[in-house]
Amino acid sequence: MKPVLFFLVMLSALISAQTDVPKLKKEYIQLLEKSNYGNNPKAGKYYDINGIKMYCEIYGEGQPLLLIHGNGGSIVDFSKQIPYFSKHYKVIVADSRAQGKSIDKGNALTYEMMADDYAALLQTMKIDSAFVMGWSDGGINGLLLSMRHPEKVKKLIVTGANLKPDSTAVQPDVFKRVSDNYAKFKEVFANKKNKTDLDDMVFKLKRLLSEQPNIDPKALKSIKVPVLVIGGDNDVIKPEHTLEIFRNIPKANLWILPNSGHATLVVYTDEFNAKADTFFKTKFRTIKDRDREF
């Protein structure tokens, strides 16, 4: 294809993507409503992990691939990834503690606890190590899993992850909305006499989102495995913060997707899945000095 024609085709595709984002969101929500993922007795079971009952489903065969969802999410969030990756990988996807169908009656909830849960889940499954992909809070869990249990991670992909819960990492408008919402809910929660299990769960998740994580960027230097750091150029997480994560991981690649918010793996499903697959299967390339020219 001639360069000019190729450029016009790509430009047309980009414009199409820009106008179709609302449609994509609607279609994704409809997909989740109809999806059997996260509620499939043939693929799922409960595991006793670190004092909780962790619900997990497994699809496909091959190299283990652990998918970790975001805050308040569940297995079903990966409805656009499971069919693709289960053709070539053993896809392991669980509901994090206090979320989805996983049962957690404790009051505490930290990213460190969840990272330890996933390490214990792999250990219980007798899986020495796995490829890991984390979205949003799942990305935070992935980073901590690589730091706290390095033997469990072969390669890591994170999208929309953050190291701090403040305005240095989160876009100002999102930070204000989340902070205001947490303050109001905290007041209502404190004054409510007959709290339900749902109240407790929502409070734990809102507190987690507003007060954590608190990871020193320099601590990322302890991650020895290759990491693909991804973000949208209009993500909930500031691109400069995503860049900071990339710069502090010794073996890291960076991918910022245009005209994308937090749902990079939904807005760019085909490209995202293919890029992730290639990253897992390709040897990491160290680029220095003259190699930077090409």
C-alpha positions, 0 to 999 in steps of 0.5 A: 500500500502506498504511504499516502493511501496508508495514512488516509486509511489509518486516519479514517480508522482513527476518526471512526474510533473517535466517533464510535467510543459511546457505541463501544461503551454501550456494546461493552455494557450489553456484553457484560450483561449477557456474558456467562463469565464470572458465573460459570459453574463448569469453569469456576470454583472457590479456593480457601485463600488467606482467610477468604473464599476466593472465586476463580474460573479457568479457561483454555490450556497452555502457559498460565495467564493470570488476569486481575480486574479493577476496583469493584470489578469482577471476572466478567470485566475480561469478557473481551480478553478471555475468548482470545487468550483462552485459545493459546493460554490457560487463563486464570481469572478470579474475583479479588477479595471483597469483590465479585463472588469472593467472600471476605468478611474482614474489615481490612483491605489493602493492595498488598493483601490482594497481591498476596492472595493471587500469589497464594492462589497460584501456589494452591493451583501448583502453578510456579509462575504465570504471565500476568495482566492487570487492569486499573487496581489489577495493575497495582496488584500486578506490580505488587505481586511482582515485587512481593512474589517475584517468582510467581511472575514471568512477564507483566502487563499493566494498564491504568495503574497508579502508585499514589491515590492523590492528584499527582497521579489521578486527573484533577476532575476524577480525583475531586469526584472520588474524594468528595464521594468518599467523604460523603459516604464515610459520613453516612457510613459512620452514622448508619446503625444497621449496616449491611454486608453491601455497606461494608463492601462498598466502604472498603472499596471506596476507602481503598480507592481514596487512601491507597496505594502508597508505593515509592516509585523507586521500589519498582526498580526491584521488579526484574521481569519485563513489564508492558506499561499501558495507559490512555492519553486521556486516562483516569491516570495522568500520562506523566504518572504512567510514564513515571511507572515506566521509567522506574522499571528496569525492563519496561516498554511503554504504550500510550493509546490515543483517544482513550480513557481508562478502558484501553483494553475495551476501546482498542480490544483487537490491538490490545489483545494482539499486542499483549500476546506478542509481548508475552511471546517475544523476548524483551529487547534492551535498547541502548546507545546506537540501538536507539536509532532503529 
